[in-house]
Amino acid sequence: MKRIIQLIIISLTLSFALANAPQKLPDFSLKSIDDKTIRSTSFTGKYVIINFWATWCPPCRKEMPDFIEFQKAHKDDVVILAISLDRKKNVVKPYADKTGMNFPVLYGSPEVADLFGGIASIPQTFIYDSSGKLVKHFTGMIGESDLKAVVK
């Protein structure tokens, strides 16, 4: 019975998250680990992949090598924006440097998380096409094959 209730809660949470996913890429600016201000809408003409993650999150850490490889292979038509939800910002840059993250790594904010319907769990990934339209929203860990299936 307890398991059924847990599954119902998870199902409702996922349904709510999908319903609240913005259909158009929200316009926001965040500071990167390199102290640059990155604006989400400055990548017109490219697929934009928004990944909410944290250094302490095992599934987030596990999917990161796939994002790195995908960015290498699609650097001309895709940009990945990794939005860290770590509370301690001082752990993000060392992690990104150690793992070789080859895309903008940004410090998240509650305001930006709210633009995406609120981020109740991580990892979460939103994929927008080159016109800024949402084509896929993933809750949970994904791999390179998931990215390849969406980004044509």
SULGI-V281215 format. One record per pair of residues at least 6 apart in sequence whose ideal C-beta (glycine too) atoms are under 6 Angstrom apart, sorted by the first residue. I is the first residue (numbers start at 0). GAP is how many residues later the second one is. Records with the same first field share a line. If there is no record, write none. Layout:
I = GAP + GAP
This chain:
13 = 125
16 = 122
19 = 97
20 = 96 + 116
22 = 111
23 = 108
24 = 15 + 23 + 103 + 107
25 = 89
26 = 14
27 = 12 + 84 + 87
28 = 8 + 10
29 = 8 + 76
30 = 76
31 = 6 + 72 + 74
32 = 59 + 60 + 63 + 72
37 = 66 + 68
42 = 36
44 = 85
45 = 31 + 32 + 33 + 84
46 = 31 + 82 + 83 + 104
47 = 31 + 80
48 = 31 + 78
49 = 31 + 76
50 = 31 + 74
51 = 31 + 33 + 67 + 70 + 72
52 = 7 + 29 + 69 + 70
53 = 6 + 31 + 32 + 68
54 = 31 + 36 + 40
56 = 65
58 = 64 + 82
59 = 62 + 63
62 = 78 + 79
63 = 35
65 = 77 + 78
66 = 13
67 = 32 + 34
68 = 75
69 = 74 + 77
70 = 9 + 31 + 32
77 = 73
79 = 23
80 = 23
81 = 23
82 = 23 + 25
83 = 8 + 23 + 24
84 = 23
85 = 6
88 = 18
95 = 9
112 = 6
122 = 18
123 = 15
124 = 13 + 17
125 = 11
126 = 8 + 9 + 23
127 = 6
128 = 6
134 = 15
135 = 14
